[in-house]
Amino acid sequence: MTKAAQRGEPSYVWRDGQKRRFEMLLNAAGERLKGRVLVDGSGVGTYFSRLIPLSGQVIGLDIELPRVEDCKEYSPLVINGASEYLPLPAESADLVWSHEVLEHVEDDHAAIREMVRVLRPGGRIVLFCPNRGYPFETHGIYWRGKYHFGNKLFVNYLPRAWRDKLAPHVEIYTRRDLAKLFTGLPVRFVSRRTVFGAYDNIIARSPALGRVLRFFLQALEKTPLQRFGLSHFWVIEKV
């Protein structure tokens, strides 16, 4: 449980939420998908395995060795390593896919610099990471020295010092926080959005209610209320 809190849990299932984000990745990637793709945080291979038949070359990276071994079921091109020290030459990748990984690294500034470093000019980072505006902290909290799993209401709305004491294991980002990580780097922002989830767990328990909730919240992505979305979805291009 402690390791899950610190590292996060990868996607184990393939449901509407994963399908939607994968389609967003494909649309953002375009022709870059046919080049070299780095999956930074390949987990158990949920996205990694589906990119392999679509891409010129896919390289996976994960900090957890057991997950690297899981991914080798799909391809030998998986590396045990950290996002802050990507084992690729400069300007050698066409696309970097980082899905809910940035919040778990030790040094997010270094991780972003590495993503930009390994990209060729014109290459793109497709990035998902948690939005501080979302009413729930989805990674659980620590209280009196014990980790409590699950969604915790309004934790992310507390002053930063208080919030970080409750959730020291995971970072959270405002739009401004995320933009600062790219300061001084040779990039342009292609898209900067906030998206809601697909709420597949709720739909599994109560299909009608869950589908109404999904429709309503995803419709808010086209309004200023997107600021309360679950995750940032950014597409960044190296120039």
Secondary structure, DSSP 8 states (H G I E B T S, - for coil): -HHHHHH-------SHHHHHHHHHHHHHHGGGGGSEEEEES-TTSTTHHHHGGGSSEEEEEES-HHHHHHHTTT-S-EEE--GGG--S-TT-EEEEEEES-GGGSS-HHHHHHHHHHHEEEEEEEEEEEEBTTSSEETT-EEETTEEE-S-EETGGGS-HHHHHHH-TTS--B-HHHHHHTTTTSSEEEEEEEEE----HHHHHH-HHHHHHHHHHHHHGGGSGGGGG-SEEEEEEEE-
